[in-house]
Amino acid sequence: MPKDVEVVNDYETKAKNILKAELKRRGITYGQLADRLTMLGTPETERNIANKISRGSFTAAFFLMCMDAVGVQSVNLHS
């Protein structure tokens, strides 16, 4: 079954915005996020993170690792 590209893009944008908002809320830079992910055992560079977030097409696993790395315990999906 083909994906509805517009629907997928909407969800990718939502995930990207949630991640960026949580980073901003906590005052965490992409460089600091890279350090935290590396400490969790998932080496990332600041540039890699910037590219992934810019595209918005990262995996759910990456999203959850980022949330864990910055200490997010719950996410509001209706903001």
QUIZIHU-V799588 format. One record per backbone hydrogen bond with DSSP energy under -1.0 kcal/mol. NH is the residue of the N-H (numbers start at 0). CO is the residue of the C=O. E is the energy in kcal/mol with one decimal. If there is no record, write none. Layout:
NH|CO|E ; NH|CO|E
This chain:
4|2|-1.0 ; 7|3|-2.3 ; 8|4|-2.7 ; 9|5|-2.0 ; 10|6|-1.9 ; 11|7|-2.5 ; 12|8|-2.4 ; 13|9|-2.0 ; 14|10|-2.5 ; 15|11|-2.5 ; 16|12|-2.5 ; 17|13|-2.3 ; 18|14|-2.4 ; 19|15|-2.6 ; 20|16|-2.3 ; 21|17|-2.3 ; 22|18|-2.1 ; 23|19|-2.5 ; 24|20|-2.9 ; 25|21|-1.4 ; 26|23|-1.0 ; 27|22|-2.7 ; 32|28|-2.4 ; 33|29|-2.4 ; 34|30|-1.9 ; 35|31|-2.4 ; 36|32|-2.8 ; 37|33|-2.2 ; 38|34|-2.1 ; 39|35|-1.3 ; 40|37|-1.5 ; 41|36|-2.7 ; 48|44|-2.3 ; 49|45|-2.5 ; 50|46|-2.4 ; 51|47|-2.6 ; 52|48|-2.8 ; 53|49|-2.3 ; 54|50|-2.4 ; 55|51|-2.6 ; 62|58|-2.1 ; 63|59|-2.7 ; 64|60|-2.5 ; 65|61|-2.4 ; 66|62|-2.3 ; 67|63|-2.4 ; 68|64|-2.7 ; 69|65|-1.7 ; 71|66|-2.7
